[in-house]
Structures are given as structure tokens and as C-alpha cells.
Amino acid sequence: MATVTDLRPDVVTIGAEPLLAEDVVAVARHGARVAVDAAALERVAATRALVEGLAGDPEPHYGISTGFGALATTFIAPERRRQLQASLIRSHAAGTGPEVEAEVVRALQLLRLQTLATGRTGVRPVVVETYAAMLNAGITPIVREYGSLGCSGDLAPLSHVALAAMGEGDVRLRDAATGALGDPMPAAEALSAASVAPLVLSEKEGLALINGTDGMLGMLLLALHDLRVLLDTADVAAAMSIESQLGTDAVFAADLMALRPQVGQAESASNLRALLAGSPIMASHRDPSVCTRVQDAYSLRCSPQVHGAARDTATHAELIASRELAAAVDNPVITPDGRVESNGNFHGAPVAYVLDFLAIAVADVASISERRTDRALDVARSNGLPPFLAHEVGVDSGLMIAQYAAAGIVSELKRLAVPASVDSIPSSAMQEDHVSMGWAAARKLRRAIDGLARVLAIEVLTAARALDLRAPLEPAAATRGARDAVRAVAAGPGPDHFVSPDLEAVTELVQSGAIRAAAGL
């Protein structure tokens, strides 16, 4: 979901500092190139020398001279280790189902590259360089929907990427200019066309390429980027609804917000005050003799409390994501003092929890948005607007069925809010007896983010028509800007017409950040 306000780098440096969230979005979504820091390659080479020394030790070392998982105590002779690495990747590239989106694949490629560049995994520099070259050439491995349990990391998705680096499996090429993907093609052909030699993996490298939370983390970062746009847009939509339904902005006063010092709530209330400032519609009913209502319904009055809680949830998720971006997740891992240690850092619980938490917040923001839309269409609650905002009552249905669409999406979002991370199915002969299901949590959050955008678009479209119907009174400058953006792609009040294209067009405005920008946020 690209936004009109994206400020993104053209080149992202790997290995000098932990990646920023915007770096991941730039590479994954917008095709920014990557460059590996020279000092990082030196670290990688130094660590690799330690691994090669241990590979010659007659004592077994997990991941270097042994099998994996339930076979961790099985010693592998030196002449069989290359076969072992290749077999690991081939067997673990066991995804099934629809293809995962290209931006998700590029995100997990990039995040695994960052971990490889830390010098904590024991791979050769050529492995780091190959992953960087694949990203820069737009070589996007085909990764399937199902296969990851989120522990030991995203094994199957990362194995599909590693398989492509070996010159096996299928990939698509991303066009650098348009971002469009080409038809599936053999990975070997794509590598050859880009003058990239297929990898022949050595000791430790198979594990290093697949033991990470990169898929779920990549989807978390992309979702957070999109959610920040949508939460601002939710404030715009709420302001349009409050204004067009003759609600009050007095309840958003700064001193009232200070009585409950929640950060997100204060931010949303501040947005609402700014969005409604100077509104002739709001001014028209400030006189108590004109407006006799004591209180607005919760869906209007409590908008900053709900939107703000979602903002605070996103802030918590961003904290977890920033820590994960600074991590070097692998098993075994080579410590800075040269030890090779088995560990459990690949477990996806920290990421899985916040993915699930965000799905709950997304569902609730959509739920309150749909309630505001429904109020605008109900003649008993809209304060003077025609039923369903119809042009000719009895002949036209107005936006009646648009609200049905919003209600259907909200119902699905409630189902998607059921946590994936509370489930665990043991695997690998009970060696991996507790897993995070973080990949599944991330997949459903992506669908939820799309649903929220569509629900907000329906509210924006509805509120824009309601504002028009308040003429000759004019809305505030900010909400008028949002209304005018809608009018550029969707007709205003009038006889019934084909509604679906309007919904799709306004959804694009919401997802791109155009509604937020038009309102000045």
C-alpha cells in the first residue's frame, strides 16, 4: 500500500546499522537497491574462518558437522556436508498454496540479508553478496502461503528463497521501473541473466539462511506502515461523520483529554479539533437553543478513545519491531567472542503476539467506523439527512448496500482478530514441541489491514455525500479538502448509479494516503 507521502531512500546500506522500518518498506515495496557495508563483509569473513576451523574438528558441532532438528546429534562426515546443506534447503522448501505477495518476499529476503551481514551466522561473504545481488536484480523467489509455523523461524518461506539462490525452483523478475512481476521462470535462468552465480552451500550455511523470523517481521513492518496511514484517515473519516451528522466537538477539548493522559487518545483528539476547526456546519448548531441533544452516540463521541487505543497498540508493536530489527536471529549463532551456541531466539512469539494484538485493534477501528456510517444512513439518527442519503426516497436506495459491505467486512475482521499465537502444533518428532504461528498471524493481519481500508473508504464516501447534503452550509477547510478529493473520483448526491467503482476508487485514495493528505494530516 504505497502512500503519497512516502519519503524513501534509493539505496539502503546493509550491515552498518540495523535497518529502519522505512528501509524495509523502500526495498520491499518500492524496489530500492541495497549496498553491503564493506566492514560488514569483513566481519562475515572473520566469523566464517571460525566456522571452517570447527568444521575440521573431529568433535561434532551442531549445524556445522551434525544433522538438524531431531537429528542434531548425528555426525556428518566432511564429504557429505555439501549434500547435507542442499538437502536441508530442498526438503524445507515445502510451501503450498497461493503465491505470497512480492513485497513480502522481498522483505524477508532483505531481513535475512541483514542478519547474514551481522557476522553472527557464519556464512561466507559470497552468500551475503548473492542475496544482495538477487534483490538488486529484482529476482523474487516464488514463496507459498502455507508452510511456516513461526518456529524455528519461517523455515519454509526462507527455504524457497535459499533454493532460488542455489539456482533451483522458480522465481519472478520484478521490473525496476514499474514494479510489475514477470511470468514464473527457472531460478537458474534468472541468476544467469543477472550474472549471479548459483550458491553451492558449505557448512552451517543452510541453517543460517532459514532460521529466522524474517517473514513475519517483514509483514509486521509493512502492516505498521499502512496502519499509520489508516489511523490518520480514520480521524479524517470520523471528523467528516461528526460534522455531517451535526455532532459536537466540545468533547475533544484538550483539557478533557488531559484528564485521561493516554497518548494515542490525545493525538486523535488533537486531529479531530484541527480537522473541524472553523467549520460553518459545526457553528450552525452550537447555540443550545438550536441543538438540544445532551450527548452524541459513542461512535461519534468516543472516536479518539478507540482510535487512540489503536495508535498506542501500533506504538507498542513498533517497539517490538525495532528490537527485532536490531536482532541477529540464527541457531546456532556465533557470538562476538567466537563461541558457537545453540539458542531459541528463532521463536516468533514476540512478533506473533503484536501481530495478533494489531488485528484486534484493526477490527475495533473498523467496527466504530461502520457504526458511524450506519448512523448517517438512518433517518432516525442522522439529524435531518434523507434515508440512506437517497436522492428520491422510495425510488433510490442511496448508499444502503455500501453499509452492507462495511458490515460484512467488519464481521470478517472480528474473525480475523482471533489470535493465531495461542495455538501450537508440535513438529519435528516433538523436538519443536511449541511453535508461535507468527506467520499465520501476519497473513491474517494483512487481510485485516485491507479490510479496514475498505470500511474507512465507505465511511468517507458516505460522509462526503452527507456533507454535500448539508448545503448551503460549508464544511471545515480540512474536511472540505477530503470531500473534494472524493468528488474527483466519485459522483455526489443524485439518482442511484453503479456504486462499486466509487468504492474501489475511494479505497485507493484511502490506501494511498490521498484522503489524509487532502485533509492536511
SVG drawing of the C-alpha trace seen along z (x, -y; Angstrom):
<svg xmlns="http://www.w3.org/2000/svg" viewBox="-41 -30 82 70">
<polyline fill="none" stroke="black" stroke-width="0.4" points="0.0,0.0 2.1,-2.9 1.4,-6.3 1.5,-9.7 3.8,-11.0 6.4,-8.2 9.9,-9.6 12.2,-6.7 15.8,-6.1 17.0,-5.0 19.8,-2.8 19.7,-1.1 23.0,-0.1 23.2,3.3 25.4,4.1 26.5,0.7 23.5,0.1 20.2,2.0 17.7,1.4 14.9,-1.1 11.3,-0.3 11.2,-2.7 14.3,-1.0 12.4,2.3 9.3,0.6 11.6,-1.1 13.3,2.2 10.3,4.5 7.6,2.3 9.4,-0.3 12.4,1.6 15.2,-0.5 18.6,1.0 20.8,2.4 24.6,2.0 26.5,4.1 28.8,2.2 32.5,3.2 33.2,3.5 30.2,5.9 31.8,8.2 35.0,8.2 33.1,9.3 31.4,12.0 34.7,13.3 36.2,13.3 33.3,15.3 33.5,17.7 37.1,18.5 35.9,19.7 33.3,22.0 35.8,23.5 38.1,24.2 35.3,26.0 34.4,27.9 37.7,29.7 37.3,30.7 36.5,34.4 34.1,33.4 30.6,32.7 29.3,29.1 25.6,28.6 24.7,27.2 28.3,27.4 29.1,31.1 25.8,32.6 22.3,33.0 19.4,30.8 16.4,30.8 15.7,34.3 18.9,35.4 21.0,32.8 23.3,35.5 24.1,37.3 27.7,36.6 28.0,35.9 31.3,36.8 33.0,33.9 32.5,35.3 28.7,35.3 28.2,31.8 27.6,30.0 24.9,32.6 23.5,32.0 23.1,28.3 21.5,28.7 19.2,31.4 18.1,29.2 17.0,26.4 15.3,28.7 13.4,30.6 12.4,27.5 11.1,25.7 7.8,27.3 5.4,24.4 2.0,24.9 -1.0,22.8 -1.2,19.4 1.9,17.3 2.9,14.8 3.0,11.2 6.2,9.9 6.7,7.2 6.5,9.9 9.1,12.0 11.4,9.0 11.0,8.0 12.0,11.5 15.0,11.6 16.2,8.2 15.8,9.1 17.6,12.4 20.4,10.5 20.7,8.1 21.1,11.0 23.7,12.6 25.6,9.3 25.9,9.2 28.7,11.7 26.8,13.8 25.7,16.6 29.0,18.0 28.2,17.8 30.8,16.9 30.8,13.3 29.6,14.7 26.3,15.7 25.7,12.1 26.7,10.7 24.4,13.2 21.4,12.2 22.1,8.5 22.5,9.2 19.2,11.0 17.4,8.1 19.0,5.6 18.2,7.7 14.6,8.0 14.8,11.8 11.8,12.6 11.5,16.3 8.1,17.8 7.0,18.4 3.8,20.2 1.2,19.2 1.4,22.2 4.4,23.9 5.6,21.8 4.8,22.5 6.8,19.4 9.4,21.6 12.2,22.4 11.5,19.2 9.9,19.0 11.6,22.2 9.6,23.0 9.4,19.4 13.0,18.8 13.9,22.1 12.2,21.1 14.4,18.0 17.5,20.1 16.5,22.6 16.4,19.8 19.8,18.6 21.1,22.2 19.6,21.9 16.7,24.2 13.0,23.6 11.0,20.8 11.2,17.0 9.6,14.0 11.5,10.9 10.4,7.5 10.5,4.7 12.6,1.9 10.6,-0.8 7.0,0.4 7.3,2.9 5.4,5.4 6.3,9.1 7.1,11.2 5.9,14.8 7.4,17.6 10.8,18.7 13.5,21.1 15.8,19.5 18.9,20.7 17.9,18.7 17.2,15.6 20.5,15.8 22.4,16.3 20.7,13.3 21.8,11.2 25.3,12.7 24.8,14.1 26.5,17.5 24.2,20.0 25.3,20.7 26.9,24.1 26.3,24.1 29.0,25.1 28.9,26.0 26.4,24.0 25.1,22.0 21.8,23.9 20.7,23.3 21.8,19.6 19.6,19.0 16.4,20.3 16.5,19.9 14.8,16.5 11.5,14.6 12.1,12.5 8.7,13.3 6.5,12.4 8.7,9.4 8.6,8.1 4.8,8.4 4.6,6.6 6.7,3.7 4.6,3.4 1.4,3.5 2.5,0.9 3.5,-1.4 0.0,-1.0 -1.8,-1.2 -0.3,-4.6 -1.9,-6.0 -5.2,-4.3 -5.4,-5.6 -4.9,-9.2 -7.5,-8.5 -9.8,-7.1 -9.6,-10.5 -10.5,-12.3 -13.4,-9.9 -14.7,-10.5 -14.4,-14.2 -16.5,-14.1 -19.1,-11.9 -19.3,-14.1 -19.6,-17.2 -22.2,-15.9 -24.3,-14.3 -24.3,-17.6 -22.2,-16.2 -20.2,-18.2 -16.5,-18.7 -16.6,-20.0 -15.9,-16.5 -12.5,-16.6 -11.2,-19.5 -7.6,-19.3 -8.3,-19.7 -10.8,-16.8 -8.2,-14.6 -5.6,-15.6 -7.9,-14.0 -7.0,-10.7 -3.4,-11.0 -3.4,-8.4 -1.0,-9.4 -2.8,-8.0 -6.2,-9.4 -4.7,-12.9 -3.2,-12.6 -6.5,-11.6 -8.5,-14.3 -6.0,-16.9 -6.5,-15.7 -10.3,-16.0 -10.1,-19.5 -7.8,-20.6 -10.0,-18.9 -13.2,-20.5 -11.7,-24.0 -13.6,-26.8 -16.5,-24.7 -19.7,-26.6 -21.6,-23.4 -20.4,-23.0 -21.0,-26.6 -24.6,-26.3 -25.7,-24.3 -23.5,-25.5 -26.4,-27.6 -28.1,-25.5 -31.5,-26.7 -30.7,-25.2 -29.1,-21.9 -31.0,-20.2 -29.1,-16.9 -27.2,-16.3 -24.7,-13.8 -23.6,-12.2 -23.6,-8.5 -20.4,-6.6 -19.4,-6.0 -19.0,-9.8 -18.1,-10.9 -15.6,-8.1 -13.7,-8.2 -10.5,-9.4 -10.6,-6.9 -10.9,-4.0 -8.6,-5.4 -6.1,-6.4 -6.0,-2.9 -5.2,-1.6 -2.4,-4.2 -0.9,-3.1 -1.1,0.6 0.7,-0.3 3.4,-2.2 3.9,0.9 4.2,3.1 6.7,0.6 8.9,1.0 8.9,4.8 9.6,4.5 12.6,2.1 14.1,4.6 13.7,7.4 15.3,5.3 18.3,5.0 18.5,8.8 20.7,11.4 18.5,14.5 20.1,17.8 20.6,21.2 23.4,22.0 24.8,18.4 28.4,17.3 28.8,15.0 31.1,11.9 33.7,13.8 33.8,16.7 31.6,19.3 29.1,21.3 25.9,21.6 22.6,23.2 19.7,20.9 16.0,20.3 15.9,16.8 14.2,18.1 10.9,18.5 8.4,16.0 6.4,15.3 7.4,11.6 6.4,10.8 3.3,13.1 1.8,11.5 1.9,8.0 0.6,9.2 -2.4,10.6 -2.8,7.5 -2.9,5.3 -5.6,7.5 -7.8,6.8 -7.2,3.0 -7.8,3.1 -11.1,4.8 -12.3,2.3 -11.4,-0.7 -13.3,0.7 -16.2,1.6 -16.6,-2.0 -16.3,-3.3 -19.1,-1.1 -21.3,-2.3 -20.7,-6.0 -21.6,-5.1 -24.8,-3.4 -25.9,-6.4 -25.5,-8.6 -27.9,-6.4 -30.6,-6.1 -33.2,-8.9 -34.0,-8.5 -30.4,-9.2 -28.8,-11.4 -30.3,-14.7 -32.1,-15.7 -30.4,-13.7 -32.6,-11.7 -32.9,-8.0 -29.8,-6.2 -28.8,-9.6 -31.0,-8.7 -31.9,-11.2 -35.6,-10.3 -36.8,-8.3 -38.7,-5.2 -37.1,-5.1 -33.4,-5.3 -31.6,-3.2 -28.7,-5.6 -25.8,-4.1 -27.8,-1.4 -25.8,1.5 -22.5,-0.2 -23.2,0.2 -23.9,3.8 -20.4,4.2 -18.9,2.5 -20.8,4.7 -19.7,7.8 -16.1,6.8 -16.3,5.9 -17.8,9.3 -14.8,10.9 -12.4,8.7 -13.8,9.9 -13.0,13.5 -9.5,12.4 -9.0,10.9 -9.0,14.4 -5.3,14.8 -3.2,17.3 -0.4,17.2 -2.5,19.1 -2.3,22.2 0.7,24.6 1.0,27.8 4.2,29.8 6.5,30.8 9.9,32.5 9.2,35.6 8.4,33.4 11.8,31.6 9.9,28.4 7.0,29.0 5.9,25.4 5.6,23.0 4.4,19.4 2.2,19.5 3.5,16.0 3.4,16.4 -0.3,17.2 -0.8,14.1 0.9,12.0 -1.1,13.3 -4.4,12.6 -3.3,9.1 -2.5,8.3 -6.1,9.2 -7.4,7.2 -5.5,4.1 -7.1,4.3 -10.5,4.7 -10.0,1.7 -9.1,-0.5 -12.3,0.5 -14.5,-0.1 -12.9,-3.6 -13.5,-4.3 -17.2,-3.5 -17.4,-5.9 -15.5,-8.6 -17.8,-8.2 -20.9,-8.3 -19.8,-11.3 -18.8,-13.2 -22.3,-12.8 -23.8,-13.8 -21.6,-16.9 -22.9,-17.8 -26.5,-17.4 -25.9,-20.0 -25.5,-22.7 -25.6,-25.7 -23.6,-25.2 -20.0,-24.5 -17.7,-22.0 -14.4,-22.9 -11.4,-23.5 -9.8,-20.2 -12.9,-18.1 -13.8,-20.0 -10.4,-19.0 -11.2,-15.4 -14.7,-15.7 -13.3,-17.4 -10.8,-14.5 -13.7,-12.1 -15.6,-14.2 -12.6,-13.9 -13.3,-10.1 -16.9,-9.6 -20.1,-11.5 -22.0,-13.4 -25.7,-13.3 -28.1,-12.3 -30.1,-9.4 -28.7,-5.9 -25.8,-4.8 -23.3,-1.9 -21.7,-2.2 -18.9,0.4 -16.5,-1.7 -16.9,-4.6 -16.0,-2.3 -12.9,-1.0 -11.8,-4.5 -12.2,-5.9 -10.4,-2.8 -7.5,-3.7 -7.5,-7.2 -7.6,-5.9 -4.8,-3.3 -2.5,-5.8 -2.8,-8.4 -4.5,-10.8 -7.5,-11.4 -5.2,-12.0 -3.1,-14.4 -6.2,-16.2 -7.3,-16.9 -3.9,-18.3 -2.7,-15.5"/>
</svg>
